[in-house]
Amino acid sequence: MTQLDSMPQNSADAQQRYRVIAPYVAGAQVLAVQFMRCPQRGKDMVQDALEKALQTSHFPAAQKAKPWFLQVVRHRCLDELRLLQRHSDDTALAELIAPQPDPLQAHRQNLVQQALALLPQDQRDLLVLREFNDCSYADIAMIVGIPEGTVMSRLHRARMAMRSALQQPGER
């Protein structure tokens, strides 16, 4: 199959697909930035995933578009991280944090980002999908490729780890 065979038949198809996916792009960027630990690389991954989504011959029904698109973004990020790891000894990517107008909000966001960064990748994925993208347990199970019950138990452990990371010394 050539690349032209996999593209939508006309621009109306591509526009319709984009209208279906557009509401999920911001959440996908949050997921990609968490993976890549760099806002620009995260945006690049979402752009790549968006291009794939608009060109695929396997575009899902509208009600399944959100978990499907987030899965495409997640796989694109994993592929890129594997590629970077093969070509670099530097496994830590520099985090770029955009300046926030409200210092208290920026401080809170920074604390959350730092706490997320302390979690293992699988826990971080689940929290970002559930809390930042409002995915259902079933959607997360499909995106990550694990049973729904496993999603629930891992999310519980991730939330406990996050709570522990955010607690101040001496708090319970």
C-alpha positions in Angstrom: 0.0 0.0 0.0 1.4 3.4 -0.9 1.1 6.5 1.3 -1.5 7.9 -1.1 -3.7 4.8 -0.6 -3.8 5.4 3.2 -4.7 9.1 2.9 -8.3 10.2 3.2 -10.0 10.4 -0.2 -10.5 14.2 0.0 -9.9 17.2 2.2 -13.4 17.0 3.5 -12.5 13.6 5.0 -9.4 15.1 6.6 -11.4 18.0 8.0 -14.0 15.7 9.4 -11.3 13.6 11.1 -9.7 16.7 12.5 -13.0 18.0 13.9 -13.3 14.6 15.7 -9.8 14.7 17.1 -9.4 18.4 17.8 -10.9 18.4 21.3 -8.3 15.9 22.4 -5.2 17.7 21.1 -4.6 19.7 24.3 -4.8 16.6 26.5 -2.5 14.7 24.1 0.0 17.5 24.5 0.0 17.1 28.3 0.6 13.4 27.8 3.4 13.9 25.3 5.1 16.5 27.4 5.1 14.1 30.4 6.6 11.5 28.2 9.2 13.6 26.5 9.8 15.9 29.4 10.2 18.8 27.0 7.3 21.0 25.8 8.6 21.3 22.2 9.3 17.6 21.8 5.9 16.9 23.2 4.3 19.2 20.6 6.3 17.6 17.9 5.0 14.1 18.9 1.4 15.3 18.9 1.9 16.9 15.5 3.3 13.6 14.2 0.5 11.6 15.7 -2.1 14.1 14.3 -0.6 13.6 10.8 -0.8 9.8 11.2 -4.4 10.1 12.5 -5.5 12.1 9.5 -3.9 9.8 7.0 -4.8 6.3 8.4 -7.2 4.0 6.8 -8.1 2.7 10.2 -9.8 5.8 11.7 -12.1 4.8 14.5 -15.7 5.8 15.1 -16.1 9.2 16.9 -16.9 7.7 20.3 -13.6 5.8 20.2 -11.5 8.6 18.8 -10.2 9.9 22.2 -8.6 6.7 23.5 -7.4 5.8 20.0 -5.7 9.2 19.4 -4.1 9.1 22.9 -2.8 5.7 22.1 -1.3 6.9 18.8 0.4 9.8 20.7 1.7 7.4 23.4 3.1 5.0 20.9 4.7 7.9 19.0 6.4 9.1 22.2 7.6 5.6 23.1 9.1 5.2 19.6 10.9 8.5 19.8 12.2 7.8 23.3 13.6 4.4 22.1 15.2 6.1 19.2 16.7 8.8 21.4 18.0 6.2 23.9 19.7 4.3 21.1 21.5 7.4 19.8 22.3 9.1 23.0 23.9 8.4 26.4 22.0 11.3 27.9 18.8 9.7 29.1 17.6 12.8 31.0 15.9 15.3 28.7 16.0 19.0 29.9 12.6 20.1 31.2 11.5 23.5 29.9 8.9 25.3 32.0 7.1 28.2 30.5 6.9 31.2 32.9 3.5 31.5 34.6 1.9 34.9 35.4 0.8 33.8 38.9 3.7 32.8 41.1 1.6 30.7 43.5 0.1 28.8 40.6 3.5 28.3 39.0 4.9 27.0 42.3 2.0 24.5 42.6 2.4 23.4 39.0 6.2 23.0 39.6 5.5 20.9 42.7 3.1 18.6 40.8 5.5 18.3 37.8 8.4 17.4 40.2 6.2 14.9 42.0 5.1 13.3 38.7 8.7 13.2 37.6 9.6 11.1 40.6 7.0 8.4 39.7 7.8 5.5 37.5 6.8 6.0 33.8 3.8 3.5 34.0 2.4 5.3 37.1 2.9 8.7 35.5 1.1 7.5 32.3 -1.9 6.4 34.2 -2.2 9.6 36.2 -1.8 11.8 33.2 -4.4 9.8 31.2 -6.9 9.8 34.1 -6.4 13.1 35.8 -5.3 15.4 32.9 -7.2 13.7 30.1 -10.2 12.5 32.0 -10.0 9.0 30.4 -12.2 6.2 31.7 -10.6 3.1 33.1 -11.7 1.2 30.0 -10.1 3.8 27.8 -6.9 3.7 29.8 -6.9 -0.1 29.6 -7.1 0.1 25.8 -4.5 2.8 25.5 -1.9 1.2 27.7 -2.8 -2.4 26.8 -3.6 -3.8 30.3 -6.8 -5.2 31.9 -9.2 -2.6 33.4 -8.8 -4.1 36.9 -5.0 -3.6 36.6 -5.6 0.0 35.7 -7.6 0.6 38.8 -5.1 -1.0 41.2 -2.1 0.7 39.5 -3.9 4.1 39.6 -4.5 3.6 43.3 -0.8 3.0 43.8 0.1 5.9 41.6 -2.2 8.2 43.6 -0.7 7.0 46.8 2.9 7.6 45.5 1.9 11.0 44.2 0.4 11.9 47.6 3.5 10.8 49.3 5.7 12.8 47.0 3.6 15.9 47.5 3.5 15.7 51.3 5.6 18.0 53.3 8.0 16.5 55.9 6.1 15.7 59.1 2.6 15.6 57.4 0.5 12.4 57.4 
